[in-house]
């Protein structure tokens, strides 16, 4: 797979935006262009960020990023029925899916199981990795895990740039 999606899945206020803010070291929002994600003082990779979930925006994710054709997308996703449309866009466009699900079931008072949408089985039937993480604790460990995965994936594909050389 030559494209990578790093997604944070969760209900409202589960820690999705906090994850991106921690990753970049400042408050970030969805942009119109790719931005640099630094791994250290010199090395970085270009990524496209969708910080507000397409589901909450009621916007098709392809309309947000299609013209840019980024190799790496970071995207918040909302746990609700239409989230499969967002993930299907990425699957149909050749992305490998790396998903951190924050606090599954935490705010779901009347749901008989933590995955009432059957999303885990659907995601695992694709080219994907899915992990369950706490959005209630520090974001540092999950952000470090994401950075390590992105770095290894991008380094293998010669996408890591070095501004110190």
N, C-alpha and C positions, 0 to 999 in steps of 0.2 A: 504494500500500500504506500503510495507516494504523497498522501495528504493525511494530516492528523487533526482530529478534534479532541480538545481537552474540554470536557463539559463538567459543570457542577449542577447537579440535579437536586431540587428540594422544593418544599412548600415556601410560601411567603415568609420572609424574615428567618430563614434557616441558616444564613451565613454565606450565601452565594456571592454577593457584592463584596463582603468582607474578605473573602478568599482572594478575589482579584486585586483588591486594594493592598493586601498583604504581599501578594506576588510581585506587584510593581513598586511597592514601597511608598505609595501615595494614592490619593483618591483618583480613580479612573472611571471613565464613562465610554460607552460605545463611540467609536470614531468613524470617520469616513475613509481613513487610510490605515495601512499597517503601522505598527509601532514596534519599537525595539524592546525586547525582553532580555535584560542582562542576566548573565549567569555569574559574572564576576566583574572586575574593573574594566576588562577588555573585551570579553567574549559576549556576543549577543546573537539573537535570532529575531527575524521579523515575524510578527504575529498579527492577526486581526482579532479584535476583541468585540464581543457582543455581551455587554455587562447586564443589561436589562433583558430578561428572557423574551424571546419572540412571542411566547404564549401570553405573557402579561401585556405586551405591546399590541397584541392581536395583529401581528405582522408576520408574513411568511419570511423565514430566515433567508431564503434564496434572494429575496428582494434587498436584503441588507448587505449581502456579501458577494453575490454572483458576479458582478462586473469586476471585482478586485481579483478573483481567482487566487486567494491565498493558499499557501501550502499548509499553514498551521492556523487553526481557529480556536480561540478560547470562547466558550459560550455558556451563559447561564441558561438553565432550562427549568421550567416549572412543572412539578408533578401534578399533571392533570391530563385528561383524555387526549387533547390535541398535541401533547409533547411528541407522540410518535411521528407526527408530520415533520417536526423539526429534525428528529433523528433520521427519518427516512430520506430527507434531503441530503444529509451527509453520507449515508450509505449509498444512495443512488449516484453520488458524485465522487465515489472512490476514497472516502475518508476512513481511516482506522479510528475507532471510538474508544477513548479513555475517559471513563465516567466516575466521578466521585458523587455518591448519593449522600446528602447530608440529612441526618436525623430522620430516617424513614419511620413513619408511624407516630412521630412525636406529637404532631398537632392533629392527627387523624382520630378524632374521638369515637366516631361510630363506624369505623372501618373494621371488618372482620379479620383482615390480614394486613400485614405491612405493605403488600404490593397488590392492591386491589385491581390495578390496571394490567397486571401480567407483564409489566415492563422488563423485569429482570430476565425472564426467559426469552423475551423477544430480543433484548440487547445481546444476550449471550449467544443467540443464534446468528448474530452478525459477527464481523471481525471486530472484536471488542474486548476490553477489560473493564470490569465494574467493581468498585469497592464501596463499602459503606463506611462513612466517617462521621465523627461528631462535629457539628457546627457550633456546639455550645462551649467547646474548649478552644484553646489557642489554635489559630490557623497555621502556625509555623510548621508543624510536622506534615500536614497534608500539602502545604505549599512546597515544601522541600521535596516531597515525593513527586509532585507534578514537575518541578524544575528538573529533577534528575531524569525523569522519563523523557521530557522534551529534549533535554541536552543529548542524551544517548541516541534518541531517534534522529534528531537533526544532525548530529555529528556524523553518524553513519551515512547520511545523505549529502554531506558536504554543505550544509546550510548554515552552520555556525560561522559567524563573521567575527573578525578580530580587528578592532580599531586601533590597537597598539602596535601593529606591525608596520 
